Amino acid sequence: MSFARALFTVSGFTMLSRMAGFVRDTLTATFLGAGFQADAFFVAQRLPNLFRSLFAEGAFSAAFVPLYTKETEVNGEKAAQEFADHALAMLIALLTPFTILMIAAMPWVIRVMAPGFHDEPEKYALAVTYSQITFPYLLLISITALQSGVLNARGRFGPGAAAPIMLNIVLIAGLYLAHIFGWETGRTLAIATTISGGVQAGWLAISCWRARAVLHLVRPRLSQSTRTLFRQIGPGAVGAGAAQINLLLTTILASTLPTGAVSYLYYADRLNQLPLGILGIAVATTLLPLLSRHEAHGDKEKVQHFVSRAIEFCLILGLPAAVGLGIAAQPIIQTLFEHGRFTHADTLATAATLSVYALGVPAFLLSKVFASRFFSRQDTRTPVRIAMICMATNVGIALLLLGPMAHIGMAMATTCASWLNAALLYLALRKRGDTLGDAALKRRLVPIISSAIGMGLVAAFVLRQTAFLFENHAFWSQIGALTAIIGLSSVAYAVLLSLTGAVKLRDFAGLVGKQQD
């Protein structure tokens, strides 16, 4: 499979997942709103997702895939399979007692995660209960992440990218069941979250069986390869999960603000995650095994080529996404979420947050590319050192802006930390002698940026002309206006890319058809 085709395979499935996620978020906003029950559930959901990003998807993507790829290249598939089996056994042996301990300690954990909740007993009690229900999701999704890593290293990217769709389907079903039978919405969502982890693990187990890469449950044993894996997981966890750690720190500070702040940040981040998820996951998933393979063979020319194409991919799709989200934040939020218990005041607060988050989209995507370069060398320590600097910066800026800007200040701190992370990773790679942009990328850089600016001007013009359609709060007129904004600005961007020479159809077709090896 070509690099571009792999990117679009992962992006396509992630897009389907995000579309299902939007349906889920719209229903959540309608049935749950932005009150104390919503704040409690979003905190409960963030906790297992944080550890998932740190110890499962983030750490295993950063540490497991390069080691598994190297094991396959050097010692063959049988040795690689044994390595994966022992990694699974150690994962279960470590995470099972950890999950039990966290569930028991949840009342104290929530005091740390959301200290502001302690002053509101009902919200605090709900957050503890919901978190105890959702935390087993960590163990289940960690198994899924390992299975996905095996498939990705074998060049099968579709099943892992499709797994999050199951999460959204289960949560949507839970929302409807709660609405129909009158169940407590927050509790039902918490239960559905954990159930979705089992569904995803089952889906990946079937995919591994079809790929003849079934993981076997063996007795835990620390082989040399698993020792190396778990040595790298610690720094790899922080490096790959820096964004989630920043979100956690933001949640802790936001919990001290009036009710609704946590929800505003959650809804804004969900929309911001559209480009971050679709593009960031695609780049990290496909680029890491590819770079690991060429790094193992010492082919520096191909490493530079694919890093350049990944940067190009991030800029061509990431810049217009950032511009579009920033300009059209309010109509997007209003159209998707302003129904039921989600008010117009909630729309204004969430839209302002989204506009600030959008500024960090390009930085986040570029960080994925730069971090993959380190991870392909099995260097997980440099990204973690940089991540620690960025986390300290995030907290410092958030504390400064907490008073004057409230929840918007939290988003600004996250955005600043994202840009600092990208800049420091880039400088560290340059210091090591890495050339991160070939001639083709340098030639296309200015046209890509110019095209994104032009698209933004078109989006702002169409938004101004259709503003009256959002004032009457008629859903279908809002859908039509939003479709016009997105559609016309997208067409304008495609035309500008062609006119400036940033992207040519024949080059794109050749890239898609070219084999990645």
N, C-alpha and C positions, 0 to 999 in steps of 0.2 A: 504494500500500500504506500502511495506517495505521502510525503510530509503534509502537503496541502490537503489531500483527501482525508488523511487521518484527522487533521485539524477540523475539517468541516463535518466529519462524522461525529466527533465529540461535541462540536458546537451545535450540530443539529439536534442531537439527543438532549443536550443541556437546554437548548431553546424550548423543546417540548416540556421539559421539566419546569422551566421558568414560567411557561404559559399556564401549566397546571398550578404552579405556585401562585400566580396572580389570581386565579380562580379561588384558590384557598384563602389568600389574603383578603380578597374582596368579601368572601363569606365571613371570614374572621372579623373584619371591620364591621360588617352588618350585624352579626349576632353577638359579638363580644365588645365592639367599640374600642374606646381608649380609656377605660376606667380602671378601678383598682384590681378587678379580676383579670383584665387584660395585662396590666403591669406584672401581676404575679405570674401569669403563665409565660410571658416573654422572658422573665428572669429564669424560670424553671427550664425553659427551652434552651436558653443560652448556655447553661452550665454543661450539659452533656455535649452540646455542639462545640464548646470551647475545648473540652478534653478530646473530642473526636478530631478536631483540627490539630491539636498538639500531639496526641499519642497515636492516632490512627491514620487518617488521611495524610496529614502533614508529615509526621515523622516517618511513616512507612513509605510514603512516596519519595521522601528525601533520602532515606537510608536503605530501604529494602530493594527498590528497583535497580539501582546501580550494582548492588552486591549480587542480586539474582541474575542480572544480565552478565556480569563478569563470571559468575559460577557456570552459567550456561556456555559462555564462549570458551572458557579455559578447561572445565572438567566435564562438560556435557549435561544433557537434560536430566539424567538420572540423579546426578549430584545436586543439581539445582532444585529438583523436586524434594529431595531429602531435606535440603536447607529450608524450603518453604514449610514442610511438615513440622520441623522442629521450631520454626518461628511461630507457627500457629499454636503449638503446644505451650510455648513459653508465654505467648500473648494471653491465652486463657488462664494459665496458672498465675499470672501477675494481676490481670484485670478483675478476675472473679472476687478475690478478697478485697481488692481496692473498691469495687462497686459496693460490696456489703458494708465496708467501713464508711464510705461516703454517705450511704443511705442512713446509717445510724447517727452520723454526725451532722446531718443536714440542718438542724436548728442552729448550730453554730456557724455552719458554712454560709447560710443565708444572711446571718448577721454581718459577715465579712463582705459578701457579694452585694448586698443591698442594705447597707446600714440604715438608710432612711426609712426602710419599711418597719423597723422595730417600733417606731412611734405610732404606727397604725396597725394595731394588733390583728385585725381581720385580714388585711393584705399580707402581713407577715406570715400568719398561719396558713393562708392559701399558698404562698410561695414555697413554704416548707413542704406541704403535702404534695403539691404538683411536682416539685423537684425530686422527691422520693419516688414518685411514679415514673418520671422520665429518665432517671439516671441509668437504669439497666440498658437503655438504648446505646450507651457507650460501648458496652461489651459486644453487642450484636453488630453495630456498625463498624467496630474495629475488625471483626472477622470478615465483614464485607470488604473493607479497605484492603486487607491482605489478599483476598481472592482477586480483587480488581487489579492489584499490583502484579500478580502472577500473569493475568491475562494481558495487561498492558505491555509487560516485558516481552510477551510472545507476539505482540503486534495486533492483539484483539482489543480494540478500544471501545467498541459499541456497548457490550454488556455493562461495564462499569459506569459508562456515561448514562445509560438508561435506568440504572438502579434508583436514583433519586426521584424518578417519576412515580415509583411505588409509594414513596413517602407521601407525596402530595395527594395521590389517589386515596390512600388510607385516611389522611387527615380530612379530606373533603367529605368522605363517607361518614367520618365521625361527627363533623359539623352538622350534616343533614340529619343523622340519627338523633343527635342531641336536640335539634330543633323540632323534630317530629315527635319524639317521646318526652320532651321536657326535661331532659337530663341537664345537669350542670355543665355548661359549655367548656369552661376551663379544664375541669377534671376529665371530661371526655377527650379533649384534645391531648391531654397529658398521657392518657392510656393509649390513644391512637398512635402517639409518637413512638412509644416502646414497641407496640405491635408492628409498626412499619419497619423497625429494625430487623425483626425476624423475617418479614416478607422479603426485604432486600437481601438478607443473608441466604435465604432459600433460592432466590433468583440467581445469585452469583454462583451458588453451589451447582445448579443445573448448567449454567454456562461453563463452569470449569469441567464438569463431566463431559459436555459436548466437545470441549477443546482437549480432552484427554489429559487434564491437569488437575485431577481431583486431589484435594488436600486431605490427608489422613490424620486422624487424631492419635498421636504417638505419645509415649512417655516423655515429659519434658527433660531435655538434656542440653547442656551448654557446650555445643561444638564450637570450633574456632570461628566459623562463620556467624553463628548466632551471638557469640561474644562480641564480635565486631559490630554486628547489627545493633545490639542493645547499647554498646558504647556510643554509637552515633545517634541513637534515638533521642537522647537527652538534649544535646545542642540542636539537633535537627528539629525537634519538637518546637523549641522556641523560635528558631529561624523560620520555619515554614508556617508557624501559627502566630506570627507577630501581629497580623491584622486582627485575629480573634482576641488576642490578649489586649490589644488597644480597645476593642469593643467592650471587653469585660471591664476594663478600667473606666471606660465611659459610662457603662451601666452603673457601676458603683457610685460614681459622682452624681449621675442623673437621678439616682434613687433618693438623693437629698433634696431634689427639686419638687415642686408641686405635682400632684397626681396628673398623669398624662405625658410627662416628659419622657419616660422610658418607652411608652408606646409611640410617641412621635419619632424617636430615634429608630425604633424597630421598623416602622412602616417605611421611613425614608431609606433605611439601609436595605430593606427588601428590594426596593426599586433600584437602588444603586448596585445591588448584587446582580442585576440583569447583565450588564456588560462585564462586570467582574467575574461572574460565574461562567457565562458563556465563553468569553474569550480567555479569562485567566485559567480556568480549569482545562480548556482545550490546549493551551500552550504548555502548561505544566505537565499535563498527562502525556502528550505526544512528544514533547521536546526532550524530557529527561531520559527515557530509554534510548532515544536516538543519539543524544550526545554521549551517553554512557557507552554505547556500542563503539562509536568512532573514537572516543577517548581511550578505550581499551586497546584499539588498534593503532593509536598514535596518529590518526589522520587529522591534523590540525586544520587543513584546508576545508574539509567538510564540516568540521565543528564551526568554523567561522561562517561558512555559507549558511548553515541552518540557524545559527544565532541571529544573523542578519535578516533572514527571512521571517523569523519569529518577531523581531523588533518591528519589521515592516508590517506584519500582520496586525500587531497590537496597535500601531499608530493609525493604520488605514481604517480600522473599525473602532478603536478606542477613542480617538479624538472626536469624531462626530457624535459618539454616544455621550461623551462628557458635555459637549456643547448643547446637544439636544435636551439632555436631562436638566441642565442648568437653566436653559431658556424656557422650557415648557413644563417646569416642575409643577406649577399650580394647576394647569388644566389636566395634567396626567393624574395627579392625586385626586382632584375633584371628580374626574370621570370614573376612576377605578374604585375609590373608597368612600366617597361622600354619599353614603346610603345608610338607612337605619340609624344606628346609634353613633355613627361617625359624623360629626357636625362640620359646618363650614369653618368654624374657628379651628377645629382639628386640622382641616385641610390647609389653612394658612400657616399654621405652626409646622406641619410636616413638610410642606413645600419649601419653606425657607431652609429647613434642615437638609433637604435633598439637594438644593442648589449648591450648598456648601460641600456636601459629600461628593458631588459630581466633579468638582475641581481636582479631586485626587484620583480619578479613574485612570488616566494615562500613567501616573506614577505607580499605581498598584500593578498594572499589567507589565510594565517594564521591569518591576522588581521580580516578577515571576520568571522572566527570561534570565535576568542576571543571577538570581538564586539558583536556577537550574544549572547554570554553568559551574557554580561552586559544587553543587551536589553531584554532578557527573564526575567530578574528581574525588568524590567521597570526602569533600571538605564541608563539614556541617558546622565547624566552629566559627569561621569568619562571619557567615550570616547571623549567627546568634549574638556575636559581639556587637554587630551593627544593630541588630534588633533591640538589644538592651539599651543602647543609646537612644534609639527612636522611641522606646517605651517611656524612658525618663523624660524625653522631650514632650511626648504626648501628655503625660501627667502634668508637667509644668505649665504648658500652654492651657490645658483644661482648667487648672486651678486659677490661672490668671483671668480666664474668660468666663468662669462659672457665674460670677456675680453679674457682670454687665450684659452678658449675652445668653445666659441660661443654657438650654439644650442646644442652641445653635453654636455656642462656644465649644461644646463637646464635639460637634461635627467638625468644626474648624481645626481643633486640636488633632483629630484623626487624619484630616487631610494634610496638615503640615507634616505630621509624622510619616505619612506615606511618601511624600516628596523627599524628605530627608533620607528615608530608607533607600529609595531608588538612587539618589545621588551618591550616597556612601558606598553602595554596592558597585556602582559604575566606577567610582574612583579606585576602589580596591582591586577590581579586575584590570583596570588600566595600569595600576602599579605593578601588577604581575606580568604585564606585557601583552595582555589580551587585546586584540583588535576587534572591537565590537560592531563595526560597521564596514561593509565592503563598499566598493565604488558604486554599485547599483543603489544601495540604501542611501548613500550620501547624495546621489543625484536626485532621488525622489523625495527627500526629506522636506525641502521648501515647498514643492508643489502639493504635498499631502497636507501640510499645515495651512497653506493658502486655501485649499479646497474646503477644509473644515471651517475656516473663518467665513468663507463665502456661503457655506451651507447655513451657518448660524445667522447670517443676515437675512437669508430667505426665510428661515424658521421664525425669526422675530417679526418679519413683515406679515407672514400668513397669520401668525398668532394675533397680531393687532387687528387684522381684517376680520377675524372670526371671533373676537372677544365677546361680542354681543350674544353669541350662541351659548356661552357658558353662564350668562347672567340669569337665564330663565330656569336653570336647573333641570331642563328636560334631558333625560338620559340619552335618547337617540340623537338629539341635536349635538350633544357633547361628543358622542362617538363620531359623528360625521365631521365635526370641527377638528377633533384630535387626529382623525385619519387624514384629513387634508394637510394638517401641519406636518405630520410624520412623512406622508407620501410625497408631498411637493418638495420638502427639504431633502429627502433621500434621493429623489430624481435629480435635483440640483447638484447634490454632492457627486453623484455618479457622472454627470455631465462635466463637472469641473475637474474631476480626476482624469477624465479622458482628454479634456482640452489642455490641461497643464502637463500631460504626459506622465502623471504619477503612476497610473495603472493602464496597461494596454491589454486588451482581451487576449491577444495571442500569447503574451507572456504568462497570463493567468492560466490559460488552458494548458500551456506547456508545463507549468509548475504542478498542476493537478495530475497530469498524466505521468510525470517523471517519478521513477521509483526512488524511495527515500534512501536506499542503501547505495 
